[in-house]
Amino acid sequence: MVVAIGLPSPAGDGGTVRFLVHAANRARALTRLRNLGLRSVYLRGNAEPPTPDEITAVLHHPDGLLWRSTPGAAQELWHPARALPKAPAA
């Protein structure tokens, strides 16, 4: 199953990040996001389902977890989870 979800940017810049997660079920997909440090992740409904292109991208990626900072811009490429920007240290 592929889960697509838009969340506030972990970098704290006020932007949004669209995540694509390939997992056995929705609970495991959300657990994978929580393991990245995104603790307040909940999936309610299916407001923004993944497009066919997004499904293809995440299924062909070895990690099965991708993100893109501008959901509406098709020009930006998908990034692996390890390239996710962190919040600045306080």
Secondary structure, 3 states (H helix, E strand, C coil): CEEEEEEECCCCCCCEEEEEEECCCHHHHHHHHHCCCCCCCCCCCCCCCCCHHHHHHHHCCCCCEEEECCCCCCCCCCEEHHHCCCCCCC
